[in-house]
Amino acid sequence: MKIGDLAPDFELESNTDEKVKLSSHLGKKKIILFFYVKDNTPGCTAEATGIKSQYPKISSKYEVIGINQDSIESHANFCQKYNLPFKMLSDPNKKVAALYHARGILGTYTKRMTYLIGLDGRIEDIIEGMGASNHVSFVQGLSDSEHN
């Protein structure tokens, strides 16, 4: 998958017990779709809370959606514990992660990747790498550009 490609559509359950379909969000706001390894781990908590810190500045123009293989219950607890204002989707079979090239070695986990999806459903940017700081810095950059 590369910049300019159409983002694959999917439907998954969220921490709010609703089904979320990517295509239902297109055309309304750009989408920050972030894949992360595991709820309540140090790096993933830093990533999620780092994105949360930018959320008030970006939420009018960006929809934020997190995905990994953890259960709905795990996501609900994670979101409640850290007061996360965005939806976390459960991808237990890592099928959506595979569509987005976010499956880890041997497919045993979801790796950290962030996609910026435009209003037209095309991928505008891709951030890769296991360090949470690059992903948070990317969202910080979006926040900064909104206020310039």
Secondary structure, DSSP 8 states (H G I E B T S, - for coil): --TTSB----EEEETTS-EEEGGGGTTTSEEEEEE-S-TT-HHHHHHHHHHHHHHHHHTTTEEEEEEESS-HHHHHHHHHHHT--SEEEE-TT-HHHHHTT-B-GGGSSB--EEEEE-TTSBEEEEEE-S-HHHHHHHHHHHHHHHT-
